[in-house]
Amino acid sequence: MDIRSEFGIRVKELRARSGISQELLAERAGLDRTYMSGVERGERNISIVNIEKIAAALNVSIEYLFSSERFSTNWPI
């Protein structure tokens, strides 16, 4: 699995854990919902600026966003 897919899974896990929709996360980050969907699917080569926006919208540090901690080994990919 490449880094874009790993990052997308992490964002999706954190968003789900926060109990917010993709649309709300996109709004909080100042990004389009379809862009956020592409990030979560690992289809976007996301910039560091947008990584920072997503981390802030999830109330986590950039470092935590890249953590290898997983919340569920049964997470659907």
Secondary structure in CASP SS format (residue, H / E / C, confidence):
PFRMAT SS
TARGET T0000
AUTHOR 0000-0000-0000
METHOD secondary structure of the structure
MODEL  1
M C 1.00
D C 1.00
I H 1.00
R H 1.00
S H 1.00
E H 1.00
F H 1.00
G H 1.00
I H 1.00
R H 1.00
V H 1.00
K H 1.00
E H 1.00
L H 1.00
R H 1.00
A H 1.00
R H 1.00
S H 1.00
G C 1.00
I C 1.00
S C 1.00
Q H 1.00
E H 1.00
L H 1.00
L H 1.00
A H 1.00
E H 1.00
R H 1.00
A H 1.00
G C 1.00
L C 1.00
D C 1.00
R H 1.00
T H 1.00
Y H 1.00
M H 1.00
S H 1.00
G H 1.00
V H 1.00
E H 1.00
R C 1.00
G C 1.00
E C 1.00
R C 1.00
N C 1.00
I C 1.00
S C 1.00
I H 1.00
V H 1.00
N H 1.00
I H 1.00
E H 1.00
K H 1.00
I H 1.00
A H 1.00
A H 1.00
A H 1.00
L C 1.00
N C 1.00
V C 1.00
S C 1.00
I H 1.00
E H 1.00
Y H 1.00
L H 1.00
F C 1.00
S C 1.00
S C 1.00
E C 1.00
R C 1.00
F C 1.00
S C 1.00
T C 1.00
N C 1.00
W C 1.00
P C 1.00
I C 1.00
END
